[in-house]
Amino acid sequence: MPGVTLGAHTSPVPGLSRRGVGGDRRLLPAATLAGTAGVALAAAEIPAAAPARQDRTWLARGLAGWYAAGYGAPQARAVATPDAARIRAAVGAGITGLPALQGSLVARSAGPLPAAAVAACAPLGRVLARRMSPT
């Protein structure tokens, strides 16, 4: 299921990226925002087969929330004003937010330390994105 969750995050990003030059209507960023909410919910869900461990549950849900906020906020701004700059910002947030999503998925199976190591790449990606376009 983690592969499906990552695919659900990754597949709409190129479509959104194609609108990063001329802007678009509100429908596309609204659809990707709805998809982001679904991806975050899927990442926060602890599989029934996995042992219920408190440290994994809260971390997986926290990282999924961080992913949703970090990627969802720029998408919401693109829904409000779907110009090229806001759509590019949403695409960049989707790319740099991927480690937070991956960290949430890692937390479910491998635990807090590996999850934190993966998720720590998200802020680094944002810093690097200021120097060079993530796309």
C-alpha positions as CSV (number, residue, x, y, z in Angstrom):
1,M,0.0,0.0,0.0
2,P,2.9,2.5,0.5
3,G,3.7,2.3,-3.2
4,V,0.1,3.2,-4.1
5,T,0.2,6.1,-1.6
6,L,3.4,7.4,-3.1
7,G,2.0,7.0,-6.6
8,A,-1.1,8.9,-5.7
9,H,1.1,11.8,-4.5
10,T,3.5,11.7,-7.5
11,S,1.1,11.2,-10.4
12,P,-0.7,14.5,-10.3
13,V,2.4,16.7,-9.8
14,P,3.5,16.6,-13.5
15,G,0.0,17.6,-14.5
16,L,0.0,20.5,-12.1
17,S,3.5,21.4,-13.3
18,R,2.4,21.7,-16.9
19,R,0.2,24.6,-15.8
20,G,3.2,26.4,-14.1
21,V,3.8,28.7,-17.0
22,G,0.4,30.1,-17.9
23,G,-1.7,29.3,-14.9
24,D,-5.0,27.4,-15.0
25,R,-8.5,27.3,-13.8
26,R,-9.2,26.5,-10.2
27,L,-10.3,22.9,-11.0
28,L,-6.9,21.4,-11.3
29,P,-5.3,22.7,-8.1
30,A,-8.6,21.9,-6.3
31,A,-8.5,18.3,-7.6
32,T,-4.8,17.9,-6.5
33,L,-5.6,19.4,-3.1
34,A,-8.4,16.8,-2.7
35,G,-5.9,14.1,-3.7
36,T,-3.4,15.4,-1.2
37,A,-6.0,15.1,1.6
38,G,-6.6,11.5,0.6
39,V,-2.9,10.7,0.4
40,A,-2.3,12.2,3.9
41,L,-5.2,10.2,5.3
42,A,-3.8,7.0,3.7
43,A,-0.4,7.7,5.1
44,A,-1.7,8.3,8.6
45,E,-3.6,5.0,8.6
46,I,-1.8,2.3,10.5
47,P,-2.4,-1.1,8.8
48,A,-4.4,-3.5,10.8
49,A,-1.7,-6.2,10.3
50,A,1.0,-3.9,11.8
51,P,1.4,-4.1,15.6
52,A,-0.2,-1.2,17.3
53,R,2.7,0.7,18.7
54,Q,2.1,4.2,20.1
55,D,5.4,5.6,18.9
56,R,4.7,4.6,15.3
57,T,1.1,5.8,15.3
58,W,1.7,9.3,16.5
59,L,4.7,9.8,14.4
60,A,3.1,8.5,11.2
61,R,0.1,10.7,11.8
62,G,2.2,13.8,12.7
63,L,4.3,13.4,9.6
64,A,1.2,12.9,7.4
65,G,-0.2,16.1,8.8
66,W,3.1,17.9,8.2
67,Y,3.0,16.7,4.6
68,A,-0.7,17.8,4.2
69,A,0.0,21.2,5.6
70,G,3.2,21.8,3.7
71,Y,1.8,20.7,0.3
72,G,-1.9,21.6,0.9
73,A,-1.4,25.2,1.8
74,P,0.3,26.2,-1.5
75,Q,-2.4,24.2,-3.3
76,A,-5.1,26.1,-1.5
77,R,-3.5,29.4,-2.5
78,A,-3.4,28.1,-6.1
79,V,-7.1,27.3,-5.9
80,A,-7.8,30.9,-4.7
81,T,-5.6,32.4,-7.3
82,P,-4.6,29.9,-10.0
83,D,-1.9,32.0,-11.6
84,A,1.4,30.5,-12.8
85,A,3.4,31.6,-9.8
86,R,1.1,30.0,-7.3
87,I,0.9,26.8,-9.3
88,R,4.7,26.7,-9.5
89,A,4.8,27.1,-5.7
90,A,2.4,24.2,-5.3
91,V,4.5,22.0,-7.5
92,G,7.7,22.9,-5.6
93,A,5.9,22.1,-2.3
94,G,4.8,18.8,-3.7
95,I,8.4,17.9,-4.6
96,T,10.0,19.1,-1.4
97,G,7.2,17.7,0.8
98,L,7.7,14.1,-0.5
99,P,10.2,13.2,2.3
100,A,7.6,14.1,5.0
101,L,5.2,11.7,3.2
102,Q,7.8,9.0,2.9
103,G,8.7,9.5,6.6
104,S,5.1,8.9,7.5
105,L,5.1,5.7,5.6
106,V,8.5,4.6,7.1
107,A,7.2,5.3,10.6
108,R,4.5,2.7,10.1
109,S,6.9,-0.1,9.5
110,A,10.4,0.8,10.6
111,G,9.8,3.1,13.5
112,P,10.7,6.6,14.7
113,L,14.4,6.8,14.0
114,P,14.4,5.9,10.3
115,A,11.2,7.9,9.8
116,A,12.7,11.0,11.3
117,A,15.9,10.6,9.2
118,V,13.8,10.4,6.0
119,A,11.5,13.3,7.0
120,A,14.4,15.5,8.0
121,C,15.2,15.8,4.3
122,A,12.0,17.9,3.7
123,P,13.3,21.1,5.3
124,L,16.7,20.5,3.6
125,G,14.8,20.3,0.3
126,R,13.0,23.5,0.9
127,V,16.3,25.3,1.6
128,L,17.8,23.9,-1.5
129,A,14.7,24.8,-3.5
130,R,15.4,28.5,-2.8
131,R,18.7,28.2,-4.6
132,M,17.6,26.0,-7.5
133,S,14.2,25.1,-8.8
134,P,13.1,21.6,-7.6
135,T,11.6,20.9,-11.0
